[in-house]
Amino acid sequence: MLISVIVPVYNVAQYLPRCIESILAQTHSNIELILIDDGSSDESGAICDEYAAKDSRIITIHQENAGASASRNAGLDAANGEWIGFVDADDFIDATMYEKLLAAAIANGVQMAACGYVNRHPNGTEEEILLTTEPARIDKETALEYIVCGGGFTPTVWNKLCSKTVIGGSRFDKDLHIGEDKLFLIEITATCENGAVYVPEGLYQYCVRDDSVLMQPFTPRRLSALDAYEKITARVAAVSKRLETMAQAQLVIMAASIIILATSPAV
């Protein structure tokens, strides 16, 4: 089965070769790597073209800077695979990640598989994050609960493999700067009637950066997190009242944290 791996690329020249090579080295070799150069001003675009010239499995798309959501959407529009994965350009993955996720999804008759991940900190320390220590089949409502509340299943797309069928016409909300992963994941998980499966291995290597969006001081862009949770609340309300209540509580927590951040003195 063909897996399309979508990688948004923006000014990550120092990390990009490691990311690309980890995807090309997958033990499941039937992959299509879609690199979306989002108007990079460094050598990232050239690096994408260099790798594409050497490996026919790579598709490179160059676009004017429009953000990660627009880049992922462009990748989804171009994807030919029966299964879809996402990797951030400053991270990398274990060589067996997609083979194991696909095998687990097929064996369990589900349309989404997730794995653990490793937090790699700038000081060299590593921390493996696992939801369980044994493989687990997760029903749809439980998976949605994990995503809403930020549990070990994680509200991110980068440690998931999803059937193109459940993604359908769903796309990332380009108006959101924070929470777009979570909203997209809620939308597609809500269509996974058979639930999901979890592989308890840290197969995704998440490289923590001091300059990431969530590490920055308050800006009005953070308010989009509230918009994201309002949309999430509306979406899960159609599944159950319990999930709606959980999402409303998370919206209150998010609003409080933004107020605290916005009113805290600059360091």
N, C-alpha and C positions, 0 to 999 in steps of 0.2 A: 504494500500500500504506500502511496506517495504521501509524504509529510511535507507541508510547506512551513518553513520557519521564517518568521517575519522579524526583522531587526531595524528599528528606527535608528538613524545615524545622524548625530549632530556634534561636531567638534570633539571627537573622541579618538583622534589619531593615535594617541599613545596606548590606548586599550584595544582598539578595533582588530588588529591582526590576531591577538589572542582569542578574541570572541569568535571571529570567523573560522579560525583553524579548529577550535573546539567543536564547532558545528559540522564542519567538513569531515571531521574524524569520527563521526557517529558510527557505531556498529550497525545501525539501521541505515544503510547507505542510500536507500531510495528516498532522497530528500531533495527539496527545492529551496534554496536559500534566497530570500528576497531582501535585498539591502535598499533601504530608502534613505538617500542622502537629502537631509532636510535643510538645504542651503548652507552647508558647512562652510566656514571661512578658513579652516585649516586644511590639512591634507587628507581629511577623511574621504571626500569624494573621489580623489585619485586612488586611494587605497581600495575602495570598492571596485573601481574600474580595473585595477591591476589584478585583483583576485578573480573577477568575472572573466577576464581574458584567459585565465589559466584553468578555469573549471566551469564546464558547461551547465553545472547544476545551479549556478548563481545568476540571478536577475538583479540588475542595478537600476534603480529609479532615481532620477535627480529631480528635485522640486524646489521651489522657493520656500524659504523658511515659513512653516505653518504650525509647528508644534508636533509633539509625539503622537497625539490622537490622530491628527490628519495623516501622519506618516503610517501609522498602523492601519488606518482605513485604506490608504493607497495599497498597502500590502495585501489586505483582505480582498480588494477588488482585483488584484493581479494573481491571487493564489489559485493554483490548479490542483492542490493536494486534497485528498479525502479527509485528512486530519491537519489541524493547524496548531502551531506552537509559536510562542513569542519569546525572544531573548533580548535583553537590554545590551546595548553595544559595549558598555563598560564592564559587563559580567562575562562569565563563561560557564560551560556545562560539562558534566562528566560524559565520557565517550559512550556510555551505555544508557544515557538518560531516555532518549526517545524509543529505543528498543524495549526498555522495561516498561515505560508508560503505555506504549501501544499494546504490548503483550497483556498487561494487566487489564486494560480496557476491554480487549477482545474476550479474554477469559471470563470476565465478569458480565459481559453483555451490556456495558455502559458506554456512554458517549463522552465521558470526561474522566481523565486520570490526572492525579496530582502527586507530587513527591515532596520530600523534605528539602531543605536547603541549608547552606553553610554561610553564615555571616563572616565575611573576611574584613577585618578592621585595618585601618591604615598603620597601626602599630604592630601588625603581624599576627595578632591573636585571631583565633578562629572559633566559631561557636555553631555547632550543628543544631538546627531547629527541626524537631519532629513532632507531628501530631500524635502518633502512636508508635509503638515499637514493633507492631505486627501489621501485616497487610490488612486493610480494612475496607469493607464495602459501606458506603455512606448513602443514606437515603436523601432524597432531594431536599426535604425541609431541614434536615440536620446540616447539610452542606450550606444551605442558605443562611442558617443561623451562624455557622462559623464565619461566613463572609461578612455578614452584618456586624457581628460583634468582634471581628478581628481575631478569631481563634487560630489554632495551628494549621488549619486548611489554607489560610492566608487569603486576603482580599486582593490578590495580584494575579496577573495572567502569566507571568514568566515561569512559574513552576507547574504549568498545566499543559495538557494535550487535549484538544477538543475536536470532536467530529465537526466537519464543515456543515453537516446537516443541522446541528443544534445552533450553530452560529447564524446560519441563514442570512437574512438581511440586517442583522444587528451590527451596529457600528459604534465606535467610540464617540462620545459627545465632545466636539471640538471647542465648545464654550467653557468646558471645565478645565481647570489647571491642577486641581487636587481632587481625587476621588473618581476620576474617569475610569480607572482600572476596576474599581469596586462596582460601579454602576453597570459597566459592560458585563462583568462576571455574573452579577445578579441576574441580568437579563437572559443570559444564555443558560445559566444553571437552572433557572425557572422552567426551562424547556426540557431539561434532562429527567424525563419521567422515571427512568430506571436508576437515578442517582449517579453517584460517582465512585471511583475507587482510589484508594490512597496507597502509595508505595513508600514505606518507611525508611528511605535512604536520602541522605543529603546530596542529591544529584545536581542541584543547581548551585552555582557559586556566586553569591551575591556580594559584590564588592562595595562596602560602605565608603562613601566619599564625604569629606567635610563640606564640599560645595554643593551637596544635593539640595533640592528644593526644600525638603522638610527640615534641613539644618539651618535655614536662613531665617533672619528676623521677619517680623510681621510686615506684610504688604497687602494691599487690597485684593490681590490675586487669591489669597488664602480664603477669602469669603466664598469662593466657588465651592469649597467643601460643603458649605451649608446647602447650596443648590443641589449638589450631588446627593446629599442625604434626604432632601425633600423628595427627589425623584426616586431614590431607593425605597423610601417609605411607601410611596404610592405603588411601586411595583410589587413589593412583598405583601402589601395589603390584600392583593388578589390571591395570595397563596394561603395565608392564615392571619387571624387576628393577633396571635402570639408574636409572629414575626413583625407585624406592624408596630406593636407595642415596643418591641426590642429596638426597632429602627428609630422610633420616636425618642427613646431614651438616649440612643447614640447621638441623635441630632442635638439634644440638649447638652450632652457632654462636649460635643464638638464646638457648640456655640460658646460654652463657658471657657474652653481652652483658648479659643480665639480672642475672647475678651481679655483674658489674663495676659496673653502674649502681646496684644495690642496696647495694653496699659502698663506693661512692665517697662522700667527704664532701660534704655539701650546700654549694653555692656561695652 
